[in-house]
Amino acid sequence: MSDDMKYTENMEKSLQQAHGVGHEVYKKSLDQKVKIEQEREKEYRKSLQTEQELSRKISR
């Protein structure tokens, strides 16, 4: 994601609701960015695991 990316109001609202920070803080604070991206990665991996479990149950 480049620094010149335009953030919409909905993107700002989503970031604020999900992580408690706005895009300016996200963009300027490396610590916050790393924390948020780690949380996103964890959520992504959890969703993949859930998808695999559901797929196995459906395939039976």
Backbone as ProteinMPNN parsed JSONL, in Angstrom:
{"seq_chain_A": "MSDDMKYTENMEKSLQQAHGVGHEVYKKSLDQKVKIEQEREKEYRKSLQTEQELSRKISR", "coords_chain_A": {"N_chain_A": [[0.851, -1.174, 0.0], [0.709, 2.101, -0.938], [1.936, 5.301, 0.292], [0.595, 7.423, -0.781], [-1.979, 6.678, -1.191], [-5.458, 7.091, -1.446], [-7.74, 7.466, 1.135], [-10.959, 6.397, 1.895], [-13.973, 7.516, 3.499], [-15.338, 5.325, 4.527], [-13.278, 3.429, 4.681], [-11.649, 4.6, 6.606], [-13.413, 4.582, 8.79], [-13.773, 1.811, 9.143], [-11.154, 0.958, 9.803], [-10.819, 2.351, 12.164], [-12.897, 1.237, 13.753], [-12.179, -1.49, 13.822], [-9.547, -1.527, 14.776], [-9.053, 0.635, 16.385], [-7.633, 2.904, 15.64], [-6.952, 5.665, 13.436], [-6.301, 6.254, 9.892], [-4.181, 8.036, 9.644], [-2.625, 7.701, 11.956], [-2.023, 5.01, 11.603], [-0.537, 5.157, 9.257], [1.671, 6.696, 10.054], [2.821, 5.513, 12.316], [4.993, 3.043, 12.858], [5.012, 0.968, 14.741], [2.263, 0.681, 15.353], [1.313, -0.007, 12.817], [2.602, -2.476, 12.362], [1.505, -3.991, 14.457], [-1.243, -3.969, 13.746], [-1.152, -5.212, 11.234], [-0.216, -7.724, 11.981], [-2.405, -8.617, 13.475], [-4.319, -8.689, 11.438], [-3.214, -10.698, 9.81], [-3.384, -12.895, 11.539], [-6.197, -13.094, 11.795], [-6.82, -13.665, 9.141], [-5.548, -16.168, 8.751], [-7.022, -17.654, 10.598], [-9.541, -17.561, 9.399], [-9.02, -19.032, 7.092], [-8.542, -21.54, 8.224], [-11.055, -22.079, 9.336], [-12.556, -22.196, 6.989], [-11.413, -24.478, 5.788], [-12.136, -26.447, 7.669], [-14.947, -26.384, 7.461], [-15.204, -27.116, 4.815], [-14.238, -29.736, 4.891], [-16.22, -30.927, 6.487], [-18.457, -30.644, 4.852], [-17.735, -32.232, 2.721], [-17.955, -34.835, 3.58]], "CA_chain_A": [[0.0, 0.0, 0.0], [1.557, 3.289, -1.014], [1.571, 6.387, 1.191], [-0.257, 8.396, -1.454], [-3.288, 6.072, -1.389], [-6.569, 7.881, -0.941], [-8.591, 6.736, 2.062], [-12.347, 6.827, 1.894], [-14.577, 7.62, 4.821], [-15.632, 3.961, 4.977], [-12.01, 2.794, 5.048], [-11.265, 5.217, 7.872], [-14.34, 4.076, 9.804], [-13.471, 0.394, 9.359], [-9.883, 0.878, 10.517], [-11.084, 2.864, 13.512], [-13.71, 0.259, 14.48], [-11.483, -2.766, 13.971], [-8.245, -1.45, 15.441], [-9.003, 1.768, 17.298], [-6.781, 3.996, 15.147], [-7.259, 6.176, 12.112], [-5.257, 5.973, 8.908], [-3.002, 8.886, 9.871], [-1.802, 7.01, 12.957], [-1.565, 3.787, 10.944], [0.47, 5.519, 8.275], [2.842, 7.32, 10.667], [3.388, 4.742, 13.42], [5.418, 1.706, 12.45], [4.565, 0.01, 15.754], [0.829, 0.446, 15.146], [1.153, -0.697, 11.544], [3.023, -3.867, 12.566], [0.49, -4.614, 15.316], [-2.47, -4.152, 12.967], [-0.919, -6.217, 10.191], [-0.145, -9.025, 12.656], [-3.79, -8.977, 13.787], [-4.963, -9.051, 10.174], [-2.675, -11.993, 9.402], [-3.971, -13.886, 12.442], [-7.594, -13.236, 11.397], [-6.819, -14.314, 7.834], [-5.23, -17.59, 8.954], [-8.167, -18.255, 11.283], [-10.61, -17.736, 8.407], [-8.633, -20.162, 6.235], [-8.744, -22.754, 8.999], [-12.501, -22.279, 9.405], [-12.976, -22.619, 5.657], [-10.98, -25.866, 5.603], [-12.968, -27.29, 8.526], [-16.275, -26.451, 6.854], [-15.077, -27.866, 3.573], [-14.138, -31.16, 5.267], [-17.53, -31.362, 6.974], [-19.359, -30.729, 3.705], [-17.264, -33.296, 1.841], [-18.228, -36.166, 4.154]], "C_chain_A": [[0.892, 1.232, 0.0], [1.042, 4.381, -0.088], [0.639, 7.402, 0.548], [-1.653, 7.841, -1.74], [-4.359, 6.951, -0.758], [-7.462, 6.999, -0.073], [-9.995, 7.297, 2.0], [-12.842, 6.909, 3.329], [-14.873, 6.228, 5.39], [-14.374, 3.211, 5.393], [-11.542, 3.309, 6.406], [-12.114, 4.654, 9.015], [-14.033, 2.616, 10.144], [-12.185, 0.212, 10.155], [-10.068, 1.308, 11.965], [-11.859, 1.83, 14.336], [-12.933, -1.02, 14.768], [-10.234, -2.674, 14.846], [-8.079, -0.244, 16.357], [-8.063, 2.891, 16.901], [-7.256, 4.439, 13.77], [-6.099, 5.96, 11.167], [-4.027, 6.855, 9.083], [-2.067, 8.242, 10.881], [-1.206, 5.753, 12.339], [-0.394, 4.092, 10.015], [1.772, 5.999, 8.928], [3.527, 6.477, 11.74], [3.719, 3.324, 12.973], [4.945, 0.653, 13.45], [3.084, -0.333, 15.579], [0.588, -0.352, 13.87], [1.498, -2.18, 11.683], [1.972, -4.607, 13.393], [-0.779, -4.929, 14.521], [-2.279, -5.228, 11.906], [-0.772, -7.607, 10.785], [-1.548, -9.516, 13.009], [-4.525, -9.417, 12.523], [-4.507, -10.425, 9.69], [-3.28, -13.117, 10.24], [-5.439, -14.148, 12.061], [-7.715, -13.966, 10.065], [-6.562, -15.813, 7.973], [-6.372, -18.32, 9.654], [-9.311, -18.49, 10.297], [-10.292, -18.879, 7.45], [-8.874, -21.486, 6.941], [-10.234, -23.081, 9.094], [-13.042, -22.773, 8.068], [-12.61, -24.083, 5.408], [-11.83, -26.823, 6.431], [-14.368, -27.461, 7.933], [-16.25, -27.279, 5.579], [-14.992, -29.369, 3.857], [-15.495, -31.694, 5.722], [-18.528, -31.537, 5.829], [-19.015, -31.904, 2.819], [-17.589, -34.696, 2.355], [-19.392, -36.831, 3.548]], "O_chain_A": [[1.75, 1.372, 0.872], [-0.134, 4.394, 0.277], [-0.034, 8.16, 1.247], [-2.43, 8.47, -2.459], [-4.175, 7.486, 0.335], [-7.886, 5.923, -0.493], [-10.201, 8.51, 2.045], [-12.191, 6.421, 4.252], [-14.684, 5.982, 6.582], [-14.4, 2.442, 6.353], [-11.092, 2.535, 7.251], [-11.592, 4.297, 10.071], [-14.036, 2.238, 11.316], [-12.134, -0.599, 11.079], [-9.525, 0.688, 12.879], [-11.515, 1.575, 15.49], [-13.034, -1.567, 15.866], [-9.899, -3.615, 15.565], [-7.059, -0.121, 17.035], [-7.728, 3.741, 17.726], [-7.882, 3.673, 13.037], [-5.026, 5.529, 11.588], [-2.929, 6.451, 8.702], [-0.851, 8.236, 10.687], [-0.024, 5.463, 12.526], [0.606, 3.375, 9.996], [2.857, 5.737, 8.409], [4.699, 6.705, 12.042], [2.825, 2.509, 12.74], [4.523, -0.433, 13.053], [2.7, -1.501, 15.649], [-0.241, -1.262, 13.845], [0.772, -3.039, 11.182], [1.596, -5.73, 13.058], [-1.321, -6.03, 14.618], [-3.159, -6.066, 11.706], [-1.168, -8.585, 10.15], [-1.847, -10.701, 12.858], [-5.265, -10.401, 12.538], [-5.317, -11.221, 9.215], [-3.645, -14.166, 9.709], [-5.868, -15.3, 12.013], [-8.611, -14.79, 9.883], [-7.272, -16.628, 7.385], [-6.656, -19.475, 9.339], [-9.979, -19.521, 10.365], [-11.191, -19.613, 7.04], [-9.352, -22.443, 6.332], [-10.626, -24.239, 8.946], [-13.887, -23.666, 8.026], [-13.419, -24.841, 4.872], [-12.204, -27.893, 5.95], [-14.904, -28.569, 7.912], [-17.171, -28.049, 5.307], [-15.598, -30.175, 3.151], [-15.867, -32.812, 5.365], [-19.341, -32.461, 5.837], [-19.903, -32.515, 2.224], [-17.494, -35.658, 1.592], [-19.734, -37.949, 3.933]]}, "name": "protein", "num_of_chains": 1, "seq": "MSDDMKYTENMEKSLQQAHGVGHEVYKKSLDQKVKIEQEREKEYRKSLQTEQELSRKISR"}
